[in-house]
Structure formats: structure tokens, C-alpha cells
Amino acid sequence: QLQLVESGGGLVQPGGSLRLSCLASGYGFDYYAVGWFRQAPGKEREVIVCISPTSSMTNYADSVKGRFTISRDNAKNTVYLQMNSLEPEDTADYYCAAAELFERCVSGRMRNWGKGTLVTVSS
């Protein structure tokens, strides 16, 4: 079982950028699909994007397509989320999570979850 820790959240002005990191500990990181999710107050959890173990597959929510980029460095057991052109609507708690299958990420049925990091986009 992986343990995941997110970092990189904070306060940013509209139009700004942040890079979130998800550091995994434990065995088998390079066999897991990893996804980024977010949840704003009063809203359902949203799948932002998922990445397959070898980065061969990704999927982006329409709300972030063209603005967010996921990447992973298996040697460092880390997944990143580069967020550009941030908007107030992006304000949410951001979570990373891992699953054995890419399809599980698409549906949000992940095995391991981090505790989240807060991203606030405000002027």
C-alpha cells in the first residue's frame, strides 16, 4: 500500500501558476496509476486528470484541459500537477490518489489517497 503526501498548495492570484507534488512511499509506485482530484465546498469531488504507470495515458477534465499538466517521475516516486492560468473556480482541496488500473482513476475508485493540499485562487 502506498502512502501519498501532497504539497505545493497555497494562495495564488488569478492567472497565476502553481505546481503540486505528490510524493509516494511504499512499494510498487511504478505499477500504479495516479490521479489528481479536487473538491470545492458544496461540490462533488472532481477527477482532474489521471496518468498511467508509464505516462502512456492521461485524461484531463474539460475544466482544466489546456491549463493543467500532469507528469510523473517514477525514479522519485513523485507525480506533479502543473497548474497555469488559474481561476477562482479552481479553488479547492486537491488530492492525489493511486490505483492499480488507469480505469479506476477515471471513475475515482482509487486505492490510496493523500490528505490533500488547499489551493486558493483569489485577488
C-alpha positions, 0 to 999 in steps of 0.5 A: 500500500502506498502512502501519498503526501501532497504539497505545493498548495497555497494562495495564488492570484488569478492567472497565476501558476502553481505546481503540486507534488505528490510524493509516494512511499511504499512499494510498487509506485511504478505499477500504479496509476495516479490521479489528481482530484479536487473538491470545492465546498458544496461540490462533488469531488472532481477527477482532474486528470489521471496518468498511467504507470508509464505516462502512456495515458492521461485524461484531463477534465474539460475544466482544466484541459489546456491549463493543467499538466500532469507528469510523473517521475517514477525514479522519485516516486513523485507525480506533479500537477502543473497548474497555469492560468488559474481561476477562482473556480479552481479553488479547492482541496486537491488530492492525489490518489493511486490505483492499480488500473488507469480505469479506476482513476477515471471513475475515482475508485482509487486505492490510496489517497493523500490528505490533500493540499488547499489551493486558493485562487483569489485577488 
